[in-house]
Amino acid sequence: MPAPPDLCYPASMKFSSGAARPWLIGVGVGVVVALVTLLGVVDSLELGSLDRRFILRGPIRPASPIVIISIDEDTFDELDLAWPFPRALHGRLLDLLSQGRPAAIGLDILFIEPSMHGPPDDQALAKAVARAGNVVLGANLTTTEGQYGSKQDLNPPLPVIRKGAAAFGFVNLVTDEDNFVRRGDIRLPYQEGVQESFDLHLYNLAVKAGVPTKPLPPDRRVYINFRGPKRTFPIVPYYQVLNGDVKPEEFAGKIVLVGAAAAVLHDEFPTPFSGEEKMPGVEVHANMLETLLHGNRLTRIHPYVGALLALVAALLATLATSRLRPIRAFLLIVAAGTLYAALAFWVFVKLYFWLELVSVVLALVSGYGTTVVANYIREQREKRRLSRFFSPDVIKEILKSQSEGSLVGSRRRVTVLFSDIRGFTSLSEKLSPEQVVEMLRDYLTTMTEVVFKYGGTVDKYIGDAIMALYGAPFEQPNHAEQAVRTALEFQEQVKVLSERWEAKCGARLRNGVGINTGDAVVGTIGSQQRLEYTAIGDTVNLASRLEGLTKDFLSPIVVSESTHEEVKHLFYSRYLGEVKVKGKEIPVKIYAVEKAEGRQAARAFLEAPLTIVDEDVTITASMLDLSRTGVAARSLPKRIPANRIVGIRIDLPGLPEPLTVDGRVIWSNEDRAGFAFVGLSLEHENLLEDFVKRRAPTAEP
């Protein structure tokens, strides 16, 4: 018999590959997800998860004194001017703002080319910038990729305008692969030095003006902690300041950003909060400046840490799935993913920390899915291998409880069945080898199906012989009965096979079965190189010897006394005597089982006199139970041998006259015996059935 698959090995003897399989799967899945994370394959999904965190958190009121003066559609309507506005108009705006003494003014407008209104227009703006003294201008830093490398160009404001400015810095925004703005640069390498951003210069002016600030981050690129969607910051239309609708005092001590908000100026970007509704660039700068001032930039974990988290998640998911049922494992994975997502959201809101979410969830799902698929494939393979030895129900239990050591060698009470074909050697001499193989396959397949039908386990095939176990690997309270029923069906099936093979090639088949019940060591037993699921012990040896006795006693089914004691109420049997078998000093009692008793009808348990005539000797006993097919008696003065026909007289209360009938002894044990009625008329059978029903029939105890 081939060694069962890995799951059949006892825990102490399993190969390391079986124990290591979940770890190998977990590490394999984790490495794949980690590589996917490091290569940026799931970056778009991770960025989307960040957006969902912003939306779930909701808008937060800005904490810094930032005000936006927007050049919006209303401003174009009120001023009735085409873009670009005259620069003298911007100068007038600066003079009005300066009267309110703001902490800093940022013009998110590019003045990199001379005004179309001539030099005086540029001069007017330049003088206003100089008078204000705290104006930051915008520049455009561009990188051109060419055949021989890249070229950087800084497009600063015109010298005449920037001369009186506090500073100028690049206003370029960083877009991700989906064109969303989620981060910004505060410094960029430029030629031999470093160029500082528009927002960084405004931050420095705010520090000088005494605006409460937090230290700058060390990194040159900062993830923006957006406060909310459009119009989260206070916004004043450009024209209202010029018209005096908003007094300069409103801007005292504040950081004022001036920039385009009209869609026609195309200075809009999608952000985590905006979605399809884009946010004006000046509002993005307001969020960036708020992040710098408030010190709440987002910190994303290092990619290698994210890859490590994915590896750990995949490993934990795989180990959990390998140890739990799929549904429980799924619920655990869902719970773990939910808890991790909640943790990621909490640290995002409270600690401004960006934990990788997609890669970890992907690792959990992949670890679970891969393990489930691998377990399914392995189980199907193991089912195919185990199906040669175990019934489907037993296989199901083995696979369900494989981690509990259900097949580890242990002592248990079992019933062992041995069966082989009578005269197989002489029979095989009359057939060709091909016919012998075909017949043997036909016979063993049919008999194995019968073994499985009654919950047995095929221990091994020995040529034409079959060794089967009942009561193993799992408890089977009626294992002796199931073994005998198997033997009886063997006799029916072998008749069908014999008819088929006799018609085919003149081969008649008969088989013998020996059955014994007792203790044996059952489990995976063998050497370090090879293990087999089998039973060891004297119980097995005696069952084998009983199978050999079927030829001597001309009975197809021979059972031991221990088996007979458990099934004598269920089957017709006869005592064959005591025999001395090889390996035993004390003779053993053996019995022949011929067919099922058939007393499946309801029985009534009552006290009534019973008269029995055995070989012209009349004896009196007490009734134990009664059915329409038979009767059991107790208090017999002598033991009546099984299979003997006796006369029975039954006196029942309520019947017009005593019932006289023949009965066959189907079991006998000291002062008790069971009789099956022989030749009972239909009238008497119906009479007994009605009587039993009136006596509240019960099942056999």
Secondary structure as UniProt FT lines:
FT   HELIX           6..8
FT   HELIX           11..13
FT   HELIX           16..38
FT   TURN            39..42
FT   HELIX           43..57
FT   STRAND          66..71
FT   HELIX           73..79
FT   HELIX           87..99
FT   STRAND          104..110
FT   TURN            116..117
FT   HELIX           119..132
FT   STRAND          135..146
FT   TURN            147..148
FT   STRAND          149..155
FT   HELIX           159..162
FT   TURN            163..164
FT   STRAND          167..170
FT   STRAND          174..175
FT   TURN            177..178
FT   STRAND          181..185
FT   STRAND          187..190
FT   TURN            191..192
FT   STRAND          193..197
FT   HELIX           198..208
FT   TURN            209..210
FT   STRAND          221..223
FT   TURN            230..231
FT   STRAND          235..237
FT   HELIX           238..242
FT   TURN            243..244
FT   HELIX           248..251
FT   TURN            252..253
FT   STRAND          255..260
FT   HELIX           263..265
FT   STRAND          268..269
FT   TURN            272..276
FT   STRAND          279..280
FT   HELIX           281..294
FT   STRAND          298..300
FT   HELIX           303..323
FT   HELIX           326..351
FT   STRAND          353..354
FT   HELIX           358..386
FT   TURN            387..389
FT   HELIX           392..400
FT   HELIX           402..404
FT   TURN            405..407
FT   STRAND          410..421
FT   TURN            422..423
FT   HELIX           424..429
FT   HELIX           433..453
FT   TURN            454..455
FT   STRAND          457..462
FT   TURN            463..464
FT   STRAND          465..470
FT   TURN            477..478
FT   HELIX           479..505
FT   STRAND          511..526
FT   STRAND          531..536
FT   HELIX           538..552
FT   TURN            553..554
FT   STRAND          557..560
FT   HELIX           561..567
FT   TURN            568..570
FT   STRAND          571..579
FT   TURN            582..583
FT   STRAND          588..596
FT   STRAND          603..604
FT   STRAND          609..614
FT   TURN            615..616
FT   STRAND          617..626
FT   STRAND          630..634
FT   TURN            642..643
FT   STRAND          645..650
FT   TURN            653..654
FT   STRAND          659..669
FT   TURN            670..671
FT   STRAND          672..678
FT   HELIX           682..694
//
